[in-house]
Amino acid sequence: MGLMKRYASYFAALMVFAISTHVVAKPKYIDPIPLEQLITTSVSSVKNQPHALPVITWGADINTIYANGSQAITSADSLFASYGLKYTLKRNDTFSDQLSHYLSGQTPYLRGTLGMINAASDLLANKPAVQPVIIHQLSWSSGGDALVVKPNIRTVADLKGKTIALQAYGPHVDYMGAVLKDAGLTPSDVMIKWLPDLTGTDNSPFSALYEDDVDAVFVILPDALALTSGGTVGTGVEDSVKGAKILMSTKTANRVIADVYAVRADYFKSHRAEVMNFVKALNTATAEVKTLFTNTANTSAQLTPLLTYSADLLLDSPDAHEDVKGLYADAEHLGINANKQLFTDKAYPRNITKVSQEIQSTLKTLGLTSATQLPLLANWDFSQLGADVAFSNKSRFNSERVASVVAKKQQQNSLEDGELFSFEVAFQPNQNKFDPQLYKPEFLRVIELASTYGGAVITVEGHSDPLKYLRSKKEGETGVVLNRIKQSNRNISLSRAQSVKESVLVFATDQGVALDSSQFALVGHGFGNPKTGMCGGDPCAPATEAEWRSNMRVVFRIIQLEAESDVFQPL
C-alpha cells in the first residue's frame, strides 16, 4: 500500500489546514519548563473500576482497543473482560493532562513514550505512591516519525549550528537526543524552537518548517510526507517546502522511540495480579491483531469493527480505515518475548534501562529534569506472562538486494547519499587481522549504531595505500601490470573490510549482543578514494608519513535506504 494512499484521509484534512492557515500564520513558540514546575495536581487515591485507560494516537494502541472489544467501555466478550478487567478508553495525546489524571487517581495508568515517562521523573520521584512502574513496552516506532530537513542538511552532523523545531514534552525529544549524540553533537550544538502541538495546528513543527530560520523539524510521518511532496523532495507547491527531504524516519532509527504503559507504584503493589492480567491481555491482543491485519480477507468480521472504532477514537473519523492501517504499519508491535529482552537482558544495547539513561542525559542537558532517578521496572517472572523462548535476532535485510544497491552506489560514487553517520578505523601496513581488544571503542560504537538504527545499512568500506601503484607507474610499468596492482588493491581492501566485519560480529557475540549480519555490506575501494585526494586520474602521492598512513583505513558508514523498499524485510 502506498504511503500517500495509507494516509488519504489525513492528507485531505491537511490540505484544508494548509490552504487555510499556514500561508499567513506563524508558529507561537514556547519555553518549556520541567514538568515538576508545570503540574501542580495533588496526589489522591485511585478511584474504583472501571478505570479510565489512556490511549494515544499511535498504531500500537489499536491492540489496546482490540483488547477492550473495539469499543469505548470493555465489552463482555473482550480479552480484558476475560481477565476480569474493565476500562473506559480515553484518548489523551497531551501528556501533562495524563499526568494530572494519574496523580488525581482517575487512572493508575500512564501511556506514553519512554521519553515522556522519563520527563516526569522529577515530578514523581518524591511521591513514592505514584512513582511510575513500567509494566510493558507496546512497540518501537518503525516508520511513523521522521526528521525532515532543508537542502543545506546532508548528514546529521550538518545540524551543528542549525535550528530544529519540535514539540515540547512530546515523542521526539528523545529522538532528537539520540541522533545528535550519535553524530557527536549535543542539544547545545543546535538552536531549538519548541512548540506546544505535535500536528494539525499552526503551532506544530509542520508549520515551523515554512519559516526561513528553521532548518529541520521532527514530525510524524504524514506531516513528513506532506512537507516532502510524498517522501521525495519538496517542490514548494501545495503544502510542501521546496527542497525539503526526509533525512531519516524511524524505519531507519527503529530502536529510538519506545511506547510503553506504566502504572502507579501504590496500585502495582496492591493490584499486582490485576496488572499482570492487563499485560497478558495486551500480549494476546498483539498476536491476534497481527493475524487480523495479515489475513484481512478472512477476518473482516473482527477487523472492520476494530478499524471503525480505532479510526473514530484515534482520528475522529470512523471511516478513516486506511489511515488506521497506516498507523498500525508504522509500529513494530512487541510481544512478551521481546519484552523479556527489554526488561532483563543487561547486555542488549537498547534495553529499557539503557534507553532511559540516554533519554535522561538529553533531558538533563535541556534543563527539563535533574535526571536523578530512572523509572522503576516491573520485576516480572516472564514465564508467568507467557515468555517461552529466548529472543532471536532474525535477518532483517535482503542481503543480495543490499549488495546490489551498494555496488551501484559505489559505481556511481554516491555512497554518501543517504549517509547519516560515518567514522573510520585505521590499520597498520600489511595488517589483515583486527584484534577486538585493540579496537574496542570503535567496535562498541558499531554495536551501538547497529542496534539503534536497525533499519539502516552499515557499509564497511576498505581503503588501501596507492604508493606501490604510483611507484610502479613512475618506473614505467605497462598498463597490464598497473591494472593488476589496481585490482589487487581492491581485493585487499575488500578482504580487510570482511575481516573487520567478522571481528565486530565476534566481539558483539562475546559482549552478549547478537548483531544482524545481513545489515552489513562490504565495499572494497582499493585506492580509488584516497584521503590525499586525486591528482588527475591518479591518487595524489602522499608527502608525509601521516598522509601515507591516512589512506590505510576502514570506514563505517550508516546509510538509510528507505526508498529501496525491497531491501528491508520487516519481522
C-alpha angles and dihedrals in degrees: 000000000000118000093236091052092046090061099035095132092044092052092048090055092042092054090057090048094046096047094045102040125011096064093070107012121092122205118255107224124207137206106233119218128196113285087236087069096039102050117063101166114135122235115257133172119273113267120238122269140314087068123196105251112204121222129176134209097277136114096245090061088068085075090055091049090052091050088055092054097262093284140090099258119044109269122224093244096047130113092246091053091050087063094046094256128138128187143164109223115228123184109219117168093169106087095196089059090049089053092053091052090046094051094045092052098246086127135004091213135088121196118195147100119298086252092058092050091050091048087063094052096105092043093054104028095085093046105073095188093060102035104136117249111198106224105171141008109219100188153327118246104250105177105339098101131049147185109228119193140184122244094271091068116079103156134014090258088063089069089078108120092005131117122253126189123202142147117280115236089007137121097275102062091085090041090057093045093051097050093044091050092050090052091052093255135118131208088261089065092066138048112245126204113193125210130193097223135057100208147340100046140079088254097063134098089254090066093040094064089068088066115097093226096054115089102177142011137195109224143157114271099257089056090047091053092049093050092049101044094257099328098310119088121312113256095196093242128110106000100332129109114234111255095004116143139174106257090188140336129203088266082080099028091045098153100055111077112053121187116210147167119228130185134204113270093232092051093046090053095050099035104033095138091050092050090048089054089051090056092045091053092049091050092052091045091052091055095044095047090051088056091049093052093044097049100036095155093059100038105049093121090064100027099054096058089045092052093045097050093039090053091048096046099038103031104022090237119094092197095056093102095142091052090053090052088051092052091050093050092052093065131070102222115218130212131196096279091057090046090052089059093045093050102037113020103095092183095055106104094217101044117138095259095051094045090049090052090051091049094048091051088057094045092049091051089051091050092242097119138012087228095221100137135032121217114269119253125221108251093223126178091225093199087067089053093053103264105151109159138042115261110266125209105222123196108265100186138066096238095198092050092046091051091049094050093045092048090052091049090050092052090049092045088235103122089120090063106100092015114153102173137354139181136165142230119213123216137192127252111286091004114153103160128063116206107212091217090060092049100035098129092048094045092048088054091052090052092050094048094044090051096046097042098041091156094056128089116234115211117205103204122192121205127187141200117269096200097103091050092049093049092048091050091048089052090055101251116173124262090252092058093045091051090051090053090050092051092044090054091050090051093048093048091049090049090052091049089052091049092051092048092050091048091051092050092049091047091050091051090051088053091053094253123125110210122195107248090199089065091069125079123191124224128183110199097171105196094321095112106035124179088229091062133232126296105198108310095338135066115268112255113252111249097197138030089251090056090047092052093044090072092058100085147116115219123208110206122185108206133175117227097180092139089060097076094178093058099069120061112200116219 
